Amino acid sequence: RGDSGIELVSVSLADGGIKKIAHLDSPPRKLAAARYGATIAWISIDGSVYRSESGGHRVLVGQSDEGPLAVSDDGDQIAWLFRGRLEVVRLSTGTAYQHPIEAQAIELIWTGSSGQY
């Protein structure tokens, strides 16, 4: 963390190389990353949901009023909560889905390779 924000980086375990992923103006409320892809998503202090791919710019994908956030293993989908709905964006197509939920979610996780949440 520097005086002007936070740098998200990835560190290669093989050679110790450091690659810049994104610059954040303030600490995120929640941060999630794809297990096998390069996609990273975060919820900012004001509830904005952003994504960035390795070496890419940050892109606003939605708004959140709760904490849970997840990125699919392949990095193609991001899920979060907003106003009692599960919001899901598929990055490869730009398609957004909304699913009403009745219970309060504590955590969002992806299961299996089918991309289910």
N, C-alpha and C positions, 0 to 999 in steps of 0.2 A: 504494500500500500504506500503510495506516495502522497504528497501534499495535495495533488489535484485529482484524486480518485483511486480506483483499484484496477489493476491489470490482471485479467484472467489469462493464464498461460498453461500450456501443456509441457510436461517434461518427459523426454524419451528415457525409458529405463535402460535401453540398450547403450546409448552414448551420452546421456546427460544433456542433450540438446534441448533448448528452450524455444518454444514457438508461441508468439502472442496470439490469443484467441479473441479477446474483446477488452474494451476499456469501459468501466462502470464509473459513473460520477459519484455514487454512494454505495454502501454495502447493500446487497440484495436481501429481501425478506426470505427468499427461497431460491435455491440453485439446483439444477438437475442436468445430467448429461447422459447421452446415449452410451450404452455399453460398448457397441461395436462401431458406431458411426462417429462423425465429427460434430454433431449437433449439441449445442449447449443452450439451455433456456433458463431464464430467471425472472422472478417477480421483484420489481423495484419497490422502494419504500412507498411510492404513491399508488401501487397496485397495477402498474403497467406490466404486461407480460411481453418479454423480448426473447428473441432467439439470435444465435450467431453460429456460424459454422467456422471451422478453423481457418483463420486468415480472412474471414469475411466481416462485413459490417453488421451492426446490430439492427434488427428489424422488429418493429412493433407487431405483435400478433394478436393482442387482446387485452382485456382488463380482468383483474381478479380482486375479490373482496375476502378471500380466505387463503390459507397457506398451502394446501397440497398442490404439488406440481410434479409431473412425470414426463419423461422423454422415452419413446419406444427404443428398444434395443438397437434397431437399425438407424435411429435418428430421423425417421420420416414422419413421426407423429408426436405432437405435444398435447398434453391434457392438463387442465386445471379447473378450479371451481369459480363460478361467478353467479351470484344471486340465486342460489339453490339449484344450479344446473352444472352438469359436467360439460365443459367445453373441450372439443378435440379438433385440432387442425392437422390435416395431412399436407405436409410441405410439398410433396411431389406434384400434387394436383391443385393445391390451394383451397381444397374443400374444407369447410368448417361444419362440424356437427354439434348439436346441443342436445343433451339428455337430461331431463328433470331427475333429481334425486330426492329421496324422502328423508334419508338419514344424514347425519353430519359425518363427513369423511375426515379421517385423521391423516390418512396417507393414500396416495395413488401409486399403484405398481402395475407393470405390464407382465402378462403371463404368457409363456410359451413363445413360439415363433409366429403365431397367427396374428400378433398385434392386438390382442384383446387387452382391455384395461379393467 
